[in-house]
Structure formats: structure tokens, C-alpha cells
Amino acid sequence: MRVSYDPERSVVLVQLEDDTALTEKLDEWRKFPRIRLEERPEEGSELAVTLASRARRILLPCRVKQVFRSGQTHWGAMLEVLDWSAAEASAEARETDLPGTEPAVAEAQTQVPVSEAQGVSPMFELKKMNPTQKALLATKATRQQRQILLRDPNPQVLLGLLAHPRIEVKEVLQLVKNPQAPSGLLQRVAADKRFSGNYEIQVGLVRNPKTPTPVAVRLVDLLRPNDLREMAKSKAIREELRKVILRVHLRRNQR
């Protein structure tokens, strides 16, 4: 097993020998998720961890729960997996996609610029990529590529976009407003300091039926009176959350 860690992008790649080793690692992580890194991650920070074999890549959003020394040169980290849906819906990739630690990244990086130089549509090139290649490209895609990838239904691709260091607020808002967005992605947006203070994103998270209820409830107190009033009457808001919104709305009116 080889582990690569990019602290600037909070991205970890765990390269396993084969599918059997990957499955064993997943089973181990369901009980006791932990990882050993050369650099110290921050407690409470979130990592985009990819478990990879030759034929599969699974992107798991994780939170660092505890950090401890592991030998003289490494750090151990206890993790919390925020969303298992990527593991459950992971797509099989061709064996040639993953011959080494980062070949698909290199392929994704080289394919698109060449095609652009030849005048080929990015949409055409992206259609030729499998989900694993798209997810890897998403972490460093151009604005034009991101606009296409934002419409991709694959959770790994959307999580890859969120890990992009230059993703824009309007793009995150597009993710948040997508009723099919995976709950783990919405939870990560709510915890990301780059976006969690944006009011439009807060409203989008409360409105999205896939946002975990505890996350949505925490945001209700931040809503403005007009939005509270409208959501308290809206049948599109799930009943459990709508009761909380109504209670907050009535409490404010009694002041």
C-alpha cells in the first residue's frame, strides 16, 4: 500500500495492490478508519481520500477526528467517513486507467489541453472519459470543464469538484441547488469555511431535501425573516424541518 498526501488540497491517495486489498481496506475502515501520513493533518479538517486499485477508485470524504505520532517521521490520523455513498456506487474502471500512483491524473491533464489545441469540444472529450478520470480531472479542471462536470450525476465527480482549490461560489451554489446532490457533498459544503458563510448557500442547503437534517436545522437560525416565512409555508420543505422553521419564525415574531 502506498499513500500520497497533498496538504494544500487536502487530498489523499491510497494505492492498494488489487481489488481484494481495496475491499479489505473498505471493510476495515467501516469499523476503524485510520491512515498514516508523512505530514501532520489538522484535527477537525476534512480530507478527500481516494482508495485505489488497478480497476477501481473510490473517493471518500473524511474528517480528521484525532492525530497522533506514528513512528519518528509519520503521523497517524483517526478518521470519520462522512459519506459512504461513493463506495456503494463506485464504478468499475479499465485496468489500464490505474497502472501507477497517478496515471489517470496525468492522462486527464494531457488529453484535454491537446484536444483544445486541436479545436475539439471539451464536452466531446469529457464524454470519452470514465467516471474515475472525470473525478480526477474535476480537482483541477478549467472553468469551462467545471461547467460540464457540474451536471455529472456521479458523486465522485461532484466531490472532486468541491476539492478544486479555485471553485467559485456560484458553482458551489449550483451544486447545493441540485436535489440529486449526495448528502455527503452537502455536508462538506456546510462545513467548508470558504462557503458556509454565504447566505445563498445557507438557504440552498436548508431547501435541499438531501441535506442531513441536523445540518439544515443548524442553519435555520441564520435565515432572514422573508425566507423563514416562505419556507414555513412551503410543502416542498420536509415536515420535520418545516416544524423547526415555523417554531423559529413564531419565536422571532413574539420578540
C-alpha positions in Angstrom: 0.0 0.0 0.0 1.3 3.5 -0.9 -0.1 6.7 0.5 0.2 10.1 -1.2 -0.9 13.3 0.7 -1.3 16.8 -0.8 -2.0 19.0 2.3 -2.6 22.1 0.2 -5.6 20.5 -1.5 -6.5 18.2 1.4 -6.3 15.2 -0.9 -5.1 11.7 0.0 -4.5 8.8 -2.5 -4.2 5.3 -1.0 -2.9 3.0 -3.7 -3.7 -0.7 -3.0 -2.4 -3.8 -4.7 -5.7 -5.1 -6.1 -9.4 -5.2 -5.7 -9.2 -7.7 -2.9 -6.9 -5.4 -0.9 -9.3 -2.5 -1.6 -12.3 -4.4 -0.4 -10.4 -5.4 2.7 -9.5 -1.8 3.4 -13.1 -0.7 3.0 -14.2 -3.4 5.5 -11.5 -2.3 7.9 -12.5 1.4 7.5 -16.1 0.7 8.2 -15.1 -0.4 11.7 -11.9 1.6 12.3 -10.9 4.2 9.7 -7.4 5.4 10.1 -4.4 6.5 8.0 -0.7 7.1 8.3 0.7 10.2 6.7 4.2 11.8 6.4 2.7 15.3 7.2 0.5 16.2 10.1 -3.1 16.9 9.2 -5.2 19.3 11.3 -7.7 17.8 13.7 -11.2 18.7 12.5 -10.1 19.2 8.9 -11.7 17.4 6.0 -9.8 15.2 3.6 -10.8 13.8 0.2 -9.4 10.3 0.5 -9.3 8.1 -2.6 -8.8 4.3 -2.2 -7.5 3.0 -5.5 -6.7 -0.4 -7.0 -5.9 -1.1 -10.6 -9.5 -1.3 -11.6 -11.3 0.9 -9.1 -11.1 4.2 -7.4 -13.4 5.2 -4.5 -13.5 8.8 -3.3 -14.5 9.1 0.4 -15.0 12.5 2.1 -13.5 12.2 5.6 -13.0 14.3 8.7 -9.8 14.0 10.9 -11.0 13.2 14.4 -7.7 12.6 16.1 -4.0 13.0 15.2 -1.1 11.1 16.9 2.6 10.3 16.3 3.2 7.1 14.3 7.0 6.5 14.5 9.6 9.2 14.2 8.6 10.5 10.8 4.9 9.9 10.4 1.6 10.9 11.8 -1.4 8.7 12.4 -5.0 10.0 11.9 -8.3 8.6 13.1 -10.9 9.5 10.5 -14.7 9.8 10.3 -16.1 8.8 6.9 -18.7 11.5 6.1 -20.4 9.7 3.2 -20.2 6.0 2.1 -22.4 6.5 -1.0 -19.3 6.8 -3.3 -18.1 3.3 -2.1 -21.6 1.8 -2.6 -21.9 3.3 -6.1 -18.3 3.1 -7.2 -17.9 2.4 -10.9 -15.5 -0.2 -12.3 -12.7 1.3 -14.4 -10.5 -0.2 -17.1 -7.3 -1.8 -15.8 -5.3 0.5 -17.9 -6.7 3.5 -16.1 -4.7 2.9 -13.0 -1.3 1.4 -13.7 0.5 3.5 -11.1 0.0 6.1 -8.4 -1.3 9.0 -10.6 -1.5 7.9 -14.2 -5.2 8.8 -14.7 -4.4 12.3 -13.4 -1.7 12.6 -16.0 -4.0 11.3 -18.7 -6.8 13.7 -17.7 -4.3 16.5 -17.8 -2.8 15.7 -21.1 -5.9 14.8 -23.0 -7.9 18.0 -22.6 -5.2 20.6 -23.5 -4.3 18.6 -26.6 -7.9 18.5 -27.7 -8.4 22.2 -27.0 -5.3 22.9 -29.2 -7.0 20.9 -31.9 -10.3 22.7 -31.5 -12.2 19.7 -30.1 -15.1 20.4 -27.9 -14.5 19.8 -24.1 -17.9 18.2 -24.0 -16.8 15.7 -26.6 -13.6 14.9 -24.7 -15.3 14.6 -21.3 -17.8 12.1 -22.8 -14.9 9.8 -23.7 -13.7 9.7 -20.0 -14.9 7.2 -17.5 -16.1 8.3 -14.0 -12.7 7.8 -12.4 -10.9 10.0 -15.0 -13.6 12.7 -14.6 -13.3 12.7 -10.8 -9.6 13.2 -11.0 -9.9 15.9 -13.6 -12.5 17.7 -11.5 -10.0 18.6 -8.9 -8.1 20.8 -11.3 -10.5 21.4 -14.2 -10.8 24.7 -16.1 -13.9 26.8 -15.6 -15.3 25.5 -18.9 -14.7 21.9 -17.9 -16.2 22.5 -14.5 -19.5 23.8 -16.0 -19.8 20.5 -17.8 -18.8 18.4 -14.8 -21.3 20.2 -12.5 -24.0 18.4 -14.4 -22.4 15.0 -13.9 -24.6 12.6 -11.7 -21.6 10.7 -10.4 -20.9 11.5 -6.6 -17.2 11.1 -7.1 -17.1 13.7 -9.8 -19.0 16.2 -7.7 -16.8 15.6 -4.7 -13.8 16.1 -6.9 -15.2 19.5 -8.0 -15.6 20.6 -4.4 -11.9 19.8 -3.8 -10.9 22.1 -6.6 -8.9 25.0 -5.0 -10.4 27.6 -7.3 -14.1 26.5 -7.5 -16.3 29.6 -7.4 -19.2 30.4 -5.0 -21.7 30.4 -7.9 -20.5 26.9 -8.9 -20.9 25.6 -5.3 -24.4 27.2 -5.3 -25.2 25.2 -8.4 -24.2 22.0 -6.6 -26.2 23.0 -3.5 -29.4 23.6 -5.5 -29.2 20.2 -7.2 -31.8 18.0 -5.5 -29.8 14.9 -6.5 -26.6 16.0 -4.9 -25.2 13.4 -2.5 -25.8 14.2 1.2 -22.1 13.8 2.0 -21.3 16.6 -0.5 -23.9 18.9 1.0 -22.5 18.2 4.5 -19.0 19.1 3.3 -20.2 22.4 1.8 -21.8 23.3 5.1 -18.5 22.6 6.9 -16.3 24.3 4.4 -15.3 27.8 5.7 -14.9 29.0 2.1 -18.7 28.7 1.5 -20.5 28.1 4.8 -20.9 31.9 5.5 -22.5 32.7 2.1 -26.2 33.4 2.7 -27.4 32.0 -0.7 -25.6 28.7 0.0 -27.1 28.6 3.5 -30.6 29.0 2.0 -29.8 26.4 -0.7 -28.7 23.9 2.0 -31.8 24.3 4.0 -34.0 23.9 0.9 -32.2 20.8 -0.4 -34.0 17.6 0.6 -30.7 15.7 0.7 -29.1 18.0 3.3 -28.8 16.0 6.5 -31.5 17.2 8.9 -29.0 18.2 11.8 -27.0 20.3 9.3 -30.2 22.0 7.9 -31.5 22.7 11.5 -28.3 24.4 12.5 -28.7 26.8 9.6 -32.3 27.8 10.3 -31.4 30.4 12.8 -29.4 32.2 10.2 -32.3 32.6 7.8 -33.8 36.1 7.2 -37.5 36.7 8.1 -38.8 36.6 4.5 -37.1 33.2 3.8 -38.3 31.9 7.2 -41.9 32.9 6.4 -41.8 31.5 2.9 -40.2 28.1 4.0 -42.6 27.8 6.9 -45.5 27.6 4.4 -43.7 25.6 1.7 -44.8 22.0 1.2 -41.5 21.4 -0.6 -39.7 21.5 2.8 -39.7 18.2 4.6 -42.2 18.2 7.5 -39.6 17.7 10.3 -37.6 20.7 9.1 -40.6 22.8 8.4 -41.7 22.5 12.0 -38.4 23.8 13.2 -38.6 26.7 10.7 -42.1 27.6 11.9 -41.0 27.5 15.5 -38.1 29.8 14.9 -40.4 32.1 12.8 -43.0 32.3 15.6 -40.4 32.9 18.2 -38.9 35.9 16.3 -42.4 37.4 15.8 -43.0 37.3 19.6 -40.0 39.4 20.4 
